[in-house]
Amino acid sequence: MGHDLVIEVGVWSATLSLDDDPAASTLELTAHPTSLRVRKGTGGVQPLAEADKTAIERTIDTHVLQRKTIAFCSTAIAVTDAGSP
């Protein structure tokens, strides 16, 4: 309990569509919920065992994400002061 986790997403895809006008550019990403793997856990009362990592992955998949695909779609892309989006 209380660990800071590093989680790797194993199965994902993304599409970046660039436009001459950065505001019209888009980014869409999807990730498969069962592909998440706990790679590291720091902090907490005691170190994470492999069984703990597996239990965390199962909890994320079934109780948090409920086996639903993770999806991200940008709502805006802006140009920074350096001139890069």
N, CA, C and O of each residue as an XYZ file, in Angstrom:
340
protein
N       0.840     -1.174      0.000
C       0.000      0.000      0.000
C       0.887      1.241      0.000
O       1.905      1.274      0.692
N       0.515      2.249     -0.762
C       1.243      3.489     -0.772
C       2.450      3.524     -1.682
O       3.306      4.396     -1.527
N       2.548      2.601     -2.629
C       3.682      2.584     -3.541
C       3.467      3.575     -4.685
O       2.341      3.812     -5.122
N       4.562      4.140     -5.153
C       4.559      4.883     -6.408
C       4.921      3.870     -7.481
O       5.995      3.269     -7.434
N       4.030      3.677     -8.450
C       4.199      2.613     -9.433
C       4.707      3.124    -10.769
O       4.352      4.219    -11.205
N       5.540      2.323    -11.413
C       5.903      2.516    -12.811
C       5.159      1.418    -13.565
O       5.395      0.230    -13.343
N       4.258      1.829    -14.459
C       3.427      0.879    -15.198
C       3.744      1.005    -16.686
O       3.748      2.104    -17.241
N       4.006     -0.124    -17.315
C       4.303     -0.168    -18.744
C       3.052     -0.595    -19.500
O       2.348     -1.517    -19.089
N       2.788      0.086    -20.608
C       1.676     -0.280    -21.484
C       2.258     -1.095    -22.627
O       3.048     -0.578    -23.417
N       1.877     -2.369    -22.724
C       2.464     -3.262    -23.713
C       1.840     -3.195    -25.096
O       2.535     -3.336    -26.102
N       0.526     -2.980    -25.149
C      -0.174     -2.974    -26.443
C      -0.896     -1.648    -26.598
O      -1.852     -1.360    -25.879
N      -0.430     -0.844    -27.543
C      -1.041      0.456    -27.776
C      -0.844      0.868    -29.227
O      -0.015      0.308    -29.944
N      -1.615      1.848    -29.636
C      -1.427      2.433    -30.959
C      -1.774      3.913    -30.880
O      -2.574      4.339    -30.047
N      -1.156      4.685    -31.762
C      -1.389      6.124    -31.776
C      -1.351      6.635    -33.202
O      -0.655      6.096    -34.062
N      -2.113      7.682    -33.430
C      -2.129      8.346    -34.727
C      -1.950      9.840    -34.506
O      -2.728     10.468    -33.789
N      -0.927     10.398    -35.121
C      -0.677     11.829    -35.079
C      -0.948     12.376    -36.473
O      -0.307     11.974    -37.444
N      -1.886     13.280    -36.560
C      -2.207     13.913    -37.841
C      -1.780     15.372    -37.770
O      -2.373     16.179    -37.054
N      -0.735     15.692    -38.530
C      -0.216     17.058    -38.520
C      -0.827     17.871    -39.640
O      -0.998     17.387    -40.758
N      -1.152     19.110    -39.326
C      -1.720     20.039    -40.282
C      -0.803     21.254    -40.338
O      -0.068     21.512    -39.385
N      -0.832     22.002    -41.431
C      -0.039     23.229    -41.512
C      -0.384     24.175    -40.365
O       0.474     24.907    -39.873
N      -1.640     24.151    -39.950
C      -2.093     24.914    -38.788
C      -2.038     23.986    -37.577
O      -2.855     23.070    -37.481
N      -1.099     24.195    -36.649
C      -0.978     23.282    -35.502
C      -2.292     23.081    -34.745
O      -2.527     22.005    -34.195
N      -3.148     24.103    -34.709
C      -4.415     23.986    -33.991
C      -5.331     22.948    -34.633
O      -6.236     22.433    -33.975
N      -5.109     22.634    -35.906
C      -5.930     21.644    -36.600
C      -5.308     20.248    -36.535
O      -5.893     19.291    -37.043
N      -4.141     20.120    -35.922
C      -3.477     18.821    -35.770
C      -4.158     18.033    -34.647
O      -4.732     18.621    -33.731
N      -4.090     16.707    -34.725
C      -4.724     15.873    -33.706
C      -3.808     14.719    -33.305
O      -2.926     14.309    -34.059
N      -4.041     14.215    -32.111
C      -3.352     13.038    -31.614
C      -4.386     12.137    -30.965
O      -5.133     12.569    -30.087
N      -4.431     10.876    -31.400
C      -5.335      9.881    -30.815
C      -4.514      8.678    -30.396
O      -3.641      8.224    -31.137
N      -4.797      8.152    -29.191
C      -4.062      7.015    -28.675
C      -5.041      6.052    -28.018
O      -5.965      6.471    -27.320
N      -4.832      4.755    -28.245
C      -5.596      3.729    -27.537
C      -4.614      2.730    -26.943
O      -3.549      2.472    -27.504
N      -4.992      2.171    -25.795
C      -4.150      1.180    -25.121
C      -5.038      0.045    -24.630
O      -6.150      0.273    -24.151
N      -4.536     -1.175    -24.754
C      -5.291     -2.358    -24.335
C      -5.184     -2.510    -22.817
O      -4.075     -2.514    -22.282
N      -6.309     -2.633    -22.113
C      -6.280     -2.643    -20.650
C      -5.552     -3.834    -20.024
O      -5.009     -3.709    -18.926
N      -5.530     -4.963    -20.687
C      -4.867     -6.129    -20.092
C      -3.364     -6.149    -20.371
O      -2.668     -7.075    -19.954
N      -2.861     -5.127    -21.077
C      -1.434     -5.104    -21.390
C      -0.617     -4.297    -20.379
O       0.596     -4.162    -20.538
N      -1.262     -3.764    -19.351
C      -0.542     -2.982    -18.346
C       0.264     -3.904    -17.441
O      -0.251     -4.915    -16.963
N       1.521     -3.559    -17.206
C       2.397     -4.351    -16.349
C       3.087     -3.440    -15.340
O       3.656     -2.412    -15.708
N       3.034     -3.822    -14.071
C       3.738     -3.087    -13.031
C       5.216     -3.456    -13.131
O       5.580     -4.615    -12.932
N       6.059     -2.487    -13.434
C       7.489     -2.733    -13.590
C       8.271     -2.423    -12.323
O       9.297     -3.043    -12.046
N       7.768     -1.441    -11.545
C       8.498     -1.038    -10.354
C       7.544     -0.369     -9.383
O       6.589      0.291     -9.793
N       7.803     -0.539     -8.104
C       7.039      0.138     -7.065
C       7.994      0.652     -6.005
O       8.732     -0.128     -5.404
N       7.988      1.954     -5.771
C       8.859      2.527     -4.745
C       8.000      3.069     -3.615
O       6.803      3.301     -3.785
N       8.622      3.267     -2.462
C       7.880      3.728     -1.298
C       7.103      2.566     -0.697
O       7.438      1.405     -0.933
N       6.103      2.861      0.054
C       5.312      1.804      0.670
C       6.001      1.236      1.896
O       7.174      1.509      2.151
N       5.260      0.447      2.646
C       5.762     -0.124      3.890
C       6.798     -1.204      3.617
O       7.793     -1.306      4.333
N       6.569     -2.014      2.578
C       7.515     -3.070      2.229
C       7.607     -3.192      0.716
O       6.702     -2.750      0.009
N       8.684     -3.784      0.205
C       8.854     -3.924     -1.246
C       7.732     -4.756     -1.868
O       7.136     -5.612     -1.216
N       7.461     -4.478     -3.153
C       6.450     -5.251     -3.884
C       7.013     -6.608     -4.301
O       8.100     -6.684     -4.873
N       6.284     -7.659     -4.018
C       6.635     -8.997     -4.505
C       5.978     -9.177     -5.871
O       5.087     -8.411     -6.238
N       6.412    -10.177     -6.615
C       5.812    -10.449     -7.928
C       4.311    -10.706     -7.792
O       3.536    -10.282     -8.650
N       3.892    -11.390     -6.733
C       2.464    -11.650     -6.516
C       1.698    -10.348     -6.296
O       0.553    -10.225     -6.730
N       2.322     -9.372     -5.623
C       1.694     -8.066     -5.428
C       1.492     -7.357     -6.762
O       0.436     -6.780     -7.022
N       2.525     -7.412     -7.604
C       2.435     -6.771     -8.917
C       1.300     -7.383     -9.738
O       0.529     -6.664    -10.372
N       1.203     -8.704     -9.721
C       0.140     -9.397    -10.457
C      -1.225     -9.005     -9.916
O      -2.155     -8.794    -10.695
N      -1.365     -8.902     -8.607
C      -2.646     -8.518     -8.000
C      -3.019     -7.088     -8.375
O      -4.191     -6.803     -8.622
N      -2.045     -6.189     -8.422
C      -2.295     -4.803     -8.820
C      -2.758     -4.751    -10.272
O      -3.715     -4.049    -10.598
N      -2.077     -5.495    -11.142
C      -2.465     -5.529    -12.559
C      -3.895     -6.028    -12.718
O      -4.665     -5.469    -13.499
N      -4.249     -7.063    -11.990
C      -5.602     -7.637    -12.064
C      -6.637     -6.625    -11.564
O      -7.702     -6.478    -12.163
N      -6.325     -5.937    -10.477
C      -7.241     -4.937     -9.925
C      -7.458     -3.790    -10.905
O      -8.589     -3.348    -11.109
N      -6.385     -3.313    -11.505
C      -6.503     -2.241    -12.498
C      -7.396     -2.694    -13.648
O      -8.292     -1.964    -14.070
N      -7.149     -3.902    -14.151
C      -7.902     -4.415    -15.301
C      -9.375     -4.619    -14.981
O     -10.236     -4.171    -15.739
N      -9.682     -5.285    -13.878
C     -11.075     -5.665    -13.617
C     -11.880     -4.624    -12.855
O     -13.066     -4.447    -13.134
N     -11.267     -3.930    -11.899
C     -12.031     -3.006    -11.064
C     -11.910     -1.547    -11.482
O     -12.875     -0.790    -11.375
N     -10.749     -1.151    -11.953
C     -10.554      0.245    -12.328
C     -10.973      0.478    -13.777
O     -11.845      1.304    -14.050
N     -10.356     -0.244    -14.695
C     -10.651     -0.058    -16.121
C     -11.832     -0.902    -16.592
O     -12.417     -0.617    -17.636
N     -12.181     -1.920    -15.845
C     -13.281     -2.828    -16.186
C     -13.152     -3.371    -17.608
O     -14.127     -3.476    -18.352
N     -11.897     -3.714    -17.959
C     -11.556     -4.281    -19.272
C     -11.926     -3.369    -20.451
O     -12.102     -3.852    -21.570
N     -12.042     -2.087    -20.215
C     -12.353     -1.132    -21.277
C     -11.058     -0.543    -21.823
O     -10.117     -0.283    -21.073
N     -11.022     -0.339    -23.113
C      -9.854      0.236    -23.772
C      -9.596      1.643    -23.245
O     -10.525      2.422    -23.036
N      -8.341      1.948    -23.038
C      -7.931      3.286    -22.640
C      -7.845      4.115    -23.919
O      -7.231      3.686    -24.896
N      -8.453      5.292    -23.918
C      -8.443      6.134    -25.122
C      -8.105      7.572    -24.760
O      -8.572      8.104    -23.752
N      -7.292      8.182    -25.596
C      -6.945      9.594    -25.448
C      -7.092     10.248    -26.809
O      -6.645      9.710    -27.821
N      -7.720     11.406    -26.825
C      -7.833     12.196    -28.056
C      -7.537     13.633    -27.675
O      -8.176     14.187    -26.780
N      -6.579     14.234    -28.345
C      -6.205     15.610    -28.020
C      -7.371     16.552    -28.262
O      -8.178     16.357    -29.170
N      -7.439     17.577    -27.426
C      -8.452     18.622    -27.630
C      -7.814     19.887    -28.170
O      -8.500     20.776    -28.674
N      -6.478     19.963    -28.058
C      -5.773     21.130    -28.579
C      -4.292     20.813    -28.701
O      -3.729     20.075    -27.892
N      -3.677     21.380    -29.717
C      -2.224     21.335    -29.870
C      -1.797     22.763    -30.113
O      -2.358     23.443    -30.971
N      -0.808     23.226    -29.365
C      -0.383     24.619    -29.469
C       1.100     24.690    -29.783
O       1.854     23.764    -29.486
N       1.508     25.786    -30.382
C       2.911     26.052    -30.671
C       3.530     26.674    -29.426
O       2.965     27.598    -28.841
N       4.703     26.162    -29.018
C       5.406     26.708    -27.858
C       6.231     27.924    -28.257
O       6.311     28.260    -29.438
N       6.834     28.572    -27.295
C       7.709     29.725    -27.573
C       8.871     29.348    -28.466
O       9.382     30.181    -29.214
N       9.298     28.074    -28.391
C      10.417     27.613    -29.213
C      10.003     27.373    -30.661
O      10.851     27.132    -31.521
N       8.682     27.438    -30.932
C       8.204     27.264    -32.291
C       7.845     25.844    -32.646
O       7.500     25.572    -33.795
N       7.914     24.917    -31.686
C       7.562     23.535    -31.946
C       6.213     23.221    -31.313
O       5.911     23.726    -30.231
N       5.382     22.385    -31.975
C       4.107     22.036    -31.348
C       4.319     21.162    -30.128
O       3.353     20.771    -29.473
